[in-house]
């Protein structure tokens, strides 16, 4: 009788172990997100945007944009590339200049393409500005720079074939609503905006003057000259 009870107990234990094993194997373990990168842009301490870029190849990426109003404690999904509201490409930079207007850059492997997109509704929809360069060249696109208290801005692009950013760049005088291509002009003017570009050994120096205000880029950052 005791032997029979022991056999019954062993059978129950084996049955329990099998049930637990079945339950564990049935649990779906979330897979980690591979090759995902995040880009952020904040207007102030509270309001900002976060872009998740999940790379899928040279020409495609899955992108999702989120917005926060509490300094990043909570995030609300604004748009994504699956719905067609965001470009399905590898986004390299993001900048918001107001609660409505923002910019994203794309370093496209497509020849002749300058990847700059703009939103006018806080990131819900984006428009490709269709800027172009030389047909046989690819470009690295920097985020646009807008000079404070003016309507002027500058978009620097580097030709990946020559590593040169002085042969082509873009300027705006209407806060980025339109862009004018400047080719092979290391010094020049656009109405009240004057620029001068000089190549150093390992970097390029930009000097911009608008009225009585001046800004200088030293290869790392822009600095406003105080008078």
N, C-alpha and C positions, 0 to 999 in steps of 0.2 A: 504493500500500500504506500509506504514511504517512498519507494523507488518510483512508483507511478506519479506521485505528487511532484517529485523532483523533475521528472520528464515533462510534466505539464507546465511547471514553472519555467523550465528552459525554453519550451515552445513559445510561451507567452513573451519571454524576454526577446527571443529572436524575432517574433512577430512585431514587437514594439520597435526594435532597432530597425527593421525593414521599413516600418511606417515612417519613422523619423528620417531615415535616409531618403525615402521617396519625397518627403516634404522638402528637405533641404535641396535636393536636386531639382525640384520644381520651381524654386525661387529664382526669378530672373535677376541676375546681377547687372546693374547698369554699366555699360561700357564707357570708359573715359573718352572725353573728346580729344581727338588727335589733331595736332597742328593748328589749334585755335589760337588766335591772337586778339587782343583787345586794344581799342583806341578810344581815348576819352577827350572831351572838350567841355570845359566849364565856363559859364558866363560870370558866375560869382560863387560864393561858398555853398549855395543851395541848388542852383539850377545848372544841370549839365546833361550830357549825352554820352552814351557808351556804345561802341560798335564792336560786335563780335564777328570776326572774319575766320571762316573755316576753309582752308585751302583745299582745292580739289584738282589743281593743275595750273599750267601757265596762263590759260585763258579763262578759267572759271573758278569761282569761290562762292560759298554760301555765306551771306551776310545778314546780320540782324541788328537793328538799331533800337536802343532803349533810352528812356529819358527819366531823370530823377528831379524831384523838387525839394528833396530834404537832404541834400549833400551826399547822396549815395546810399542812404539807409534802405530805401526801396526804389525799385526800377519798374517802369511801365514800358511794355513793348510798343514801339511806334510803327515800324515797318520792317520788311524783310525782302530778300531777293526772290524767294519762292513765289511771292505774290506779284512780283514785277515792279514793286515800288522802289527797290534799291537795285543798283547795278550788280550783276552776278559776276564780279571781277575782284581781283585781289586789291582791296583798298589800302592805300599806304598812309593816308593822313586825313584828319577831319578838323574843321574849325567852324565854330558858330560865332557870328559877330552880333547877333541879336536873338531874341526869342523866336524869330521867324526865319531869318536868313542864315544859311550855313553852306559849307563847302566841303567836298571830299575830293581827294586826288587818287588817281589810279595809274600805276606804272605799267602801262600796257605793253606786251611784247609785239603788238601790231605796229608795223612800220608806218611812220607819219602821223601817229595818233598822239595827241596831248590830252591826257585823261583828267579833265576837270568837270565836276558836276556841282549843281547848285540846287538848294531847296529854298522855297519862299514861304513854307508853311510849317516850319519847325521840325522838318525831317520826315514828314508823312510821304512826300513825293519828291523825286529828284529828276533834274533835267541835265542831260549831257550837253555841254556848251559847244561840242564839235569843233574844238580848236585843232589845228593841224600844223605839222612841221614838214621837214623834207621827207619825200616819199620813201627814201631808202634808209631812213634812220629811225631808231627807237629813242625814247626820251624818259628821263627820270624827272618827275614833276614835284616841285616844292609847293607847300601850302602858300596861298597868296598872302601878301603883306599889305595891310591897309594903314595908311599914315594918319594918325590921330588928328581930329578936328579938321580934316580935309575930306574931299571926295575921291582922292587919288589912291591908287594901289599898284602893286607890282607882282607879276607872276614869273618866277624864275624856273627855267627848264634846262636840263643838261642833256646834250647830245651824247648818247652812250657810245657812239662810234668814235667821237673825238674827245670826250670828257670836257667839252667846252660849253659854258653857259652864257657866253657873250655874243654868239652869232644869232641867237633867237631868244627873245623874251616878250612878255606881254605887259601892257600898261592899261590902266582904266582911269577915267576921270568922272565916273558916275557910280562909285562904290561897287563896281563889279557887275553892273547890269550889262555892260558891253566891254570887250577887250580888243585892243589894237596890237597887232603883231609888229614887233620892231626887229629888223634884221640888219646885222652888221653895222650897228650904230653904237659905238662905245661911249659916245657923248651925244646928247640930243635933248630936245624939249618936246613937251606936249602941253600947250597953253602955259599954265603957271608951273608945271613940273619940269625940273631939269635933272638929268642923271649923268653920271660918269662912272665907267666901269674900267677897272685896271686888273690885270692878271698878275698875281704874285707866283712864287715858285710852286706852292701847294694849294693855293686857294685864290678866290676872286674877291676883290674889294669893290663894294658898291657905295656910291655917294649920291644921295637924293636931296634936292632942295625944292621946297615949295613955298613961294613967298619968302619970308624971313626965317623959315624953319628948315632945319637940316637933320638928316638921318644918315648913319653910316653902318654898313654891314662889313664885319671884319673876318668873315669866313666861318664864324660860329654863331653870332647873334647880331641883331639890330640894336643900335644905340642912338638915342636922340640927343643932339647937341643942345645943351642948355645955354642960354644967353642972358 
